[in-house]
Amino acid sequence: MTGALDYAKRLIAAPSVTPATGAVFDEMEAMLAPLGFAVHRKTRGDGEEGSDEAPVENLFAIRHGPAGSKHFAFAGHLDVVPPGEGWTSAPFDPEERGELLFGRGAVDMKGSIACMVEAVKHVPQDAGTISFIITGDEEGPALHGTRALIDYMNEEGIKPDLCLVGEPTSVNRLGDMMKIGRRGSVNIWLEVEGTQGHVAYPHLADNPIPRLVAMLSELNNLHLDDGTEWFQPSNLEITEIDIPNRAHNVIPAAAKARVSIRFNDRHSGASLSRMVTEIAEKHGGKARPVISGEPFLTEPGAFSNMLARAIEAETGVTPEASTSGGTSDARFLRSVCPVIEFGLCNATMHKRDEAVAMADLDTLARIYTRAALGALALEEGT
């Protein structure tokens, strides 16, 4: 049994539906402490279970190299999405079948974290400082996870030079894609108030639905941009319409909707929020925006070139440098240092019977070893 496979099984076997706490962090600490890492576990949040303010456990571990040496960070999350029903085997009972390892988190992203742990076993301590930034709240509200660890690092004066996040970025085979940036994300709740009344007496009521429909039509017809060199076009999607009305003969008192915008670096969350708010108000409505993250880009250069060489050396594949897909905690880590994402194939993430090719675990661990050694030896930051 390889080290990465063993580590992956141990992590999968510790249930950690978001927000993760307890046993899965016990396993992580037990893996890192014998490798010379000082492990710090931090919990933040004081709300009730199930709320956005529920306590979240996080872990920061560091192994110091020689004074003045470079600092390279691995980052990721130990929380997973709920497994759902219909699994062939128990989702938190890791099972080998054929060439695959099944279990919730095998791909997203306990498998990658297992490879990180295996990788650092092959990086001499005198090569430089290595740390792990591991959250229990990436799949949830992401309020008390990586943000809390960044606050801790700032308080302690800890600043990595480069960071690699182990999100499952590969598409068709391990190594075919890495993420050098991500689009931003903003969700906006819309509401139009009216006056409830009988449908036979519309002059005594004020129907909010036509105004909401006009608002959504204008928003749906917006052309935000045509994309940039590294980013696909921004897009606005209507994701929910809610008109609480159980009677067929009643004009409702309110109509609500939600839109979600994924945007490139031609915009900011604030500028898009203002634009949507102005359109909502023009139609007599209100808007409540929540910005999840701003777009970021780690410009191609020494860091991305080094990682591409490491991937190609182990897989024979030259990775595409992409900014596609959803958000990740890299949106927070980019404020600390240059960050790139690279990890396992993402075909089964969040799905029933999530699985990883066991051979890919070995390969990814070797890539991560090369990446750590390469990052610690880089003369330039990016």
Long-range contacts (C-beta under 8 A, 24 or more apart in sequence): 2-118, 2-358, 2-361, 2-362, 2-365, 3-117, 3-118, 3-121, 3-365, 4-111, 4-114, 4-115, 4-117, 4-118, 4-361, 4-362, 4-364, 4-365, 5-101, 5-114, 5-358, 5-361, 5-362, 6-114, 7-31, 7-113, 7-114, 7-115, 7-117, 7-118, 8-94, 8-101, 8-106, 8-110, 8-111, 8-114, 8-115, 8-356, 8-361, 9-94, 9-101, 9-103, 10-114, 11-78, 11-105, 11-110, 11-113, 11-114, 12-92, 12-94, 12-101, 12-103, 12-104, 12-105, 12-106, 12-110, 13-92, 13-93, 13-94, 13-103, 14-92, 15-92, 16-78, 16-79, 16-80, 16-105, 16-136, 17-79, 17-80, 17-81, 17-82, 17-83, 18-79, 18-80, 18-81, 18-136, 18-137, 18-138, 18-139, 18-140, 19-45, 19-54, 19-55, 19-56, 19-57, 19-79, 19-136, 19-137, 19-140, 19-144, 19-145, 20-56, 20-57, 20-77, 20-78, 20-79, 20-80, 20-136, 20-137, 21-55, 21-56, 21-57, 21-136, 22-57, 24-78, 24-136, 25-57, 25-59, 25-78, 25-134, 25-136, 28-59, 28-61, 28-78, 28-113, 28-132, 28-134, 29-59, 29-61, 31-117, 32-61, 32-117, 32-132, 35-63, 35-117, 35-120, 35-121, 36-63, 36-125, 37-61, 37-62, 37-63, 37-130, 37-132, 38-62, 38-63, 40-152, 42-148, 42-149, 42-152, 44-144, 44-148, 45-143, 45-144, 52-140, 52-141, 52-143, 53-143, 53-144, 55-144, 56-135, 56-136, 56-137, 56-140, 56-143, 56-144, 56-145, 56-148, 57-136, 58-134, 58-135, 58-136, 58-137, 58-144, 58-145, 58-146, 58-148, 58-149, 59-132, 59-134, 59-135, 60-131, 60-132, 60-133, 60-134, 60-149, 60-152, 60-153, 60-158, 61-131, 61-132, 61-134, 62-129, 62-130, 62-131, 62-132, 62-158, 63-120, 63-125, 63-129, 63-130, 63-131, 64-125, 64-129, 65-125, 65-126, 65-127, 65-128, 65-129, 65-130, 65-376, 66-126, 66-128, 69-126, 69-127, 69-128, 69-129, 69-376, 70-128, 70-129, 70-161, 70-162, 70-375, 70-376, 70-377, 70-378, 71-128, 71-129, 71-130, 71-131, 71-158, 71-159, 71-160, 71-161, 72-128, 72-129, 72-130, 72-131, 72-160, 72-161, 72-162, 72-163, 72-164, 72-372, 72-375, 72-376, 73-130, 73-131, 73-132, 73-133, 73-160, 73-162, 73-163, 73-164, 73-333, 73-337, 74-113, 74-116, 74-119, 74-120, 74-130, 74-131, 74-132, 74-133, 74-163, 74-164, 74-166, 74-368, 74-372, 75-132, 75-133, 75-134, 75-146, 75-163, 75-164, 75-165, 75-166, 75-329, 75-330, 75-333, 75-339, 76-109, 76-112, 76-113, 76-116, 76-133, 76-134, 76-135, 76-138, 76-165, 76-166, 76-167, 77-109, 77-134, 77-135, 77-136, 77-137, 77-138, 77-139, 77-145, 77-146, 77-329, 78-105, 78-110, 78-113, 78-134, 78-135, 78-136, 79-135, 79-136, 79-137, 79-138, 79-139, 79-140, 79-145, 80-104, 80-105, 80-108, 80-110, 80-139, 81-108, 81-139, 81-350, 83-352, 84-352, 85-352, 86-352, 87-352, 87-353, 88-353, 89-353, 91-354, 96-358, 99-357, 99-358, 99-359, 100-355, 100-356, 100-357, 100-358, 101-355, 101-356, 101-357, 101-358, 101-361, 102-353, 102-354, 102-355, 103-354, 103-355, 104-354, 105-354, 106-348, 106-354, 106-355, 106-356, 107-168, 107-344, 107-345, 107-346, 107-347, 107-348, 107-349, 107-354, 107-355, 107-356, 108-167, 108-168, 108-346, 108-349, 108-350, 108-354, 109-166, 109-167, 109-168, 109-343, 109-344, 111-343, 111-344, 111-356, 111-360, 111-361, 111-364, 112-166, 112-167, 112-168, 112-343, 112-344, 112-364, 113-166, 114-361, 114-365, 115-166, 115-361, 115-364, 115-365, 115-367, 115-368, 116-166, 116-365, 116-368, 118-365, 118-368, 119-365, 119-366, 119-368, 119-369, 119-371, 119-372, 120-369, 120-372, 122-369, 123-369, 123-372, 123-373, 123-376, 127-372, 127-373, 127-376, 127-377, 128-376, 130-372, 130-376, 131-158, 131-160, 133-163, 133-333, 135-329, 138-328, 138-329, 142-292, 142-329, 142-332, 145-329, 146-329, 146-332, 146-333, 147-332, 150-332, 150-333, 150-335, 150-336, 153-336, 159-336, 159-337, 160-336, 160-337, 161-337, 161-375, 161-378, 161-381, 162-303, 162-337, 162-338, 162-339, 162-375, 162-378, 162-381, 162-382, 163-330, 163-333, 163-336, 163-337, 163-338, 163-339, 163-340, 164-307, 164-339, 164-340, 164-341, 164-342, 164-368, 164-371, 164-375, 165-328, 165-329, 165-330, 165-333, 165-339, 165-340, 165-341, 165-342, 165-343, 166-341, 166-342, 166-343, 166-368, 167-328, 167-330, 167-341, 167-342, 167-343, 168-343, 168-344, 168-345, 168-346, 168-349, 169-322, 169-325, 169-341, 169-342, 169-343, 169-346, 170-342, 170-343, 170-344, 170-345, 170-346, 171-345, 171-346, 171-347, 172-345, 173-315, 173-317, 173-345, 174-315, 174-317, 174-344, 174-345, 174-357, 174-360, 174-363, 174-364, 175-311, 175-312, 175-314, 175-315, 175-316, 175-317, 175-319, 175-363, 175-367, 176-317, 176-319, 176-320, 177-319, 177-320, 177-322, 178-304, 178-307, 178-308, 178-311, 178-319, 178-320, 178-321, 178-322, 178-340, 178-341, 178-342, 179-322, 179-323, 179-324, 179-325, 179-328, 179-330, 179-340, 179-341, 179-342, 180-230, 180-297, 180-298, 180-299, 180-300, 180-304, 180-321, 180-322, 180-323, 180-340, 181-230, 181-231, 181-295, 181-296, 181-297, 181-298, 181-323, 182-293, 182-295, 182-296, 182-323, 182-325, 182-326, 182-327, 182-328, 182-330, 182-331, 183-231, 183-232, 183-234, 183-262, 183-263, 183-264, 183-295, 183-323, 183-327, 184-262, 184-263, 184-264, 184-267, 184-268, 184-269, 184-291, 184-292, 184-293, 184-294, 184-295, 184-327, 184-331, 185-260, 185-261, 185-262, 185-263, 185-269, 185-291, 185-292, 185-293, 185-326, 185-327, 186-260, 186-261, 186-263, 186-269, 186-272, 186-273, 186-289, 186-290, 186-291, 186-292, 187-239, 187-258, 187-259, 187-260, 187-261, 187-289, 187-290, 187-292, 188-258, 188-259, 188-260, 188-261, 188-273, 188-276, 188-277, 188-287, 188-288, 188-289, 188-290, 189-256, 189-257, 189-258, 189-287, 189-288, 189-289, 189-290, 190-215, 190-216, 190-256, 190-257, 190-258, 190-259, 190-276, 190-280, 190-285, 190-286, 190-287, 190-288, 191-254, 191-255, 191-256, 191-257, 191-285, 191-286, 191-288, 192-254, 192-255, 192-256, 192-283, 192-284, 192-285, 192-286, 193-253, 193-254, 193-285, 193-286, 194-251, 194-252, 194-253, 194-254, 194-255, 195-251, 195-253, 196-250, 196-251, 196-252, 196-253, 197-250, 197-251, 198-249, 198-250, 198-251, 199-248, 199-249, 199-250, 199-251, 200-249, 202-251, 205-251, 206-251, 207-251, 207-252, 208-252, 208-253, 208-254, 208-255, 208-284, 209-243, 209-252, 209-255, 211-255, 211-283, 211-284, 211-285, 212-241, 212-255, 212-256, 212-257, 212-283, 212-285, 214-283, 215-257, 215-279, 215-280, 215-282, 215-283, 215-285, 216-241, 216-257, 216-259, 218-279, 218-283, 219-259, 219-276, 219-279, 224-261, 224-263, 224-266, 224-267, 224-272, 225-264, 225-266, 225-267, 227-264, 228-264, 228-265, 228-266, 230-297, 230-321, 230-323, 231-264, 231-265, 231-266, 231-295, 231-297, 231-323, 232-264, 232-323, 232-324, 233-264, 234-261, 234-262, 234-263, 234-264, 234-266, 234-267, 235-261, 235-262, 236-260, 236-261, 237-261, 262-326, 263-295, 264-295, 264-323, 265-295, 265-296, 265-297, 267-295, 268-294, 269-293, 269-294, 292-327, 292-331, 293-327, 293-331, 293-332, 294-331, 295-323, 296-330, 296-331, 296-334, 296-339, 297-323, 298-334, 298-338, 298-339, 298-340, 298-382, 299-382, 301-380, 301-382, 302-378, 302-379, 302-380, 302-381, 302-382, 303-338, 303-340, 303-375, 303-378, 303-380, 303-381, 303-382, 304-340, 304-382, 306-371, 306-374, 306-375, 306-378, 307-340, 307-342, 307-371, 307-374, 309-370, 309-374, 310-367, 310-370, 310-371, 310-374, 311-342, 311-367, 313-370, 314-363, 314-366, 314-367, 314-370, 315-363, 315-367, 337-381, 338-381, 338-382, 342-367, 342-371
